[in-house]
Amino acid sequence: MTIETQSFTPPSGVNAGSDVEALHYSDGTLDIVLACSQDDEQTVRGITVKFFQPAGFRLLDELDLARYWNSADFSRGSHVLEVESGGWSAEEDHFQLFETMRREWLVATGNACVSVFCSSEPEVTDISWKREVKSLE
């Protein structure tokens, strides 16, 4: 199955060490915090991706999404993509034996990734924070 995606955020590269820092769902809002990069000063640069009234979501290791990465029509370099065809939504349509008009989004990192069903576009905000250095006592 071919997977077609469209970049939602500007392609700026996805660092192999990037990851989902936090995922929180409450009162119909899904907040996903990505740690995109970290400098020598322990400053993390990332983004918050906020979905309002998502219909479903799942978190998977990037290896579990290898068929996405291997698809010729997969947009590379963006942390937030809209899946236009062939993704989780298409699988659900196949198993349910009917098509839906849901929109699917993929929040991608070099490690964990989150697939989200949501009819509206997410809100994306740049963030940064300092990591606490843990002592080995």
N, C-alpha and C positions, 0 to 999 in steps of 0.2 A: 504494500500500500504506500503510495507516494504521499508525503506530507508537505503541504505548502504553508509557509508562514510569511508574515509581513512584520518588519521591525516596527515597534511602537515607540521605543526610545531610540535616540540617535546611536548608530553603531560606534561604540568607543572601545570595543574589545571586551572580552570576558576573560579575566585573569583565571588561570587554572586553580589558584588558591582561594578564589572567591567562594562564598558560601551563604546559606540562609542563617542569619544571626538569630532571628526570632520570628515567630509566627503566632499571631494572636487573633482569635475570632470571638467577637462579643457584640451583642445587640445588632446583628445584621451587617457588621463591618469586619472585613478581613484585612489585617495589617501584616505586611511581610517586610522585614528589615533585612537588607542584604549588606554584607561586608564585602565590598568590591576590591579593596586594596588596603595595605597597611604599610606605613613608612617606618624608618628606623627609630623614630620618636614615639612609636606605639600609637600614632594617630591613624584611625581607621576612616576611610572614605567609603561612603555607601549611599544607598537610596532606600527610601520607604516607598512601598507600593501598596496603595489602599484601594480595596474593592468594596463597593457599596451594594449590599443585597446579593452576594454571590449565591448561585444555586448549588454549587458543589466545588470541592477542591481536594487535591491529593498531593502529597509530598513524596517524591521519588529520588533516589540516587541517580546521578546523571548516567550511570551505566544502564539503568533500567529504561532509559530513553534513547538507547543507541540507535534505534530505527529512525528517530527524529534526526539525529546528527548525520546519519548516513544518507538521508534523502537529498537528492539533487536540488530540490526546491526549498530547502531549509535556509532561512536568512541567518547569517552568522554575525557575531560581534555585538549583539544587543542583549541587554538583560531582560527586556520585556518585549514579547512578541505576540501578535495575534495569529492563532492557528486558523487558516482559511479553509483547509480541507485535510482529511486523512488522519486527524489526531484522536484523542480520547473521545471527543464528541462523536466522531464517525463510528468508533467502536461501539459506543452506547447505542447509536441509531441502529447499527447492524444487529446487536443482541436484542433490542426491543422490537425490531421488525417495523419500525416507522421512523421517519425523519423529523427532527425538531429544528427550530430556528435559533437554537442557543448559540452564543458566542463563546469561543474558547480562547483563553490566554495562557501563555507559558512564561513564567518568571524563571529565568535560567541563570545558573552560576556554574563554576567549574566543579561543583560538588552536588549538593542537593538542588532540585528544581521543583517548582510548584505549578501544577496545572489547575486552572480555575475556570469554572463556568460562570460568566457574569454578562448580563445584557448591556451594561454600560462600560465605557472606557475607565481604566483605573486612573487614580491620581498618583503621580510620581513626584517625589521630593528628594533633592540631594541632602544628605546629612553627613556629619562627621562626629567622632567621639574619640576619647583617649581610652586605651585599654589599661586596666590595672595590671601592673607587673606583680606576679605572685612569687613570694619568696619560698625557698625550699627548706623551711624550718621544720 
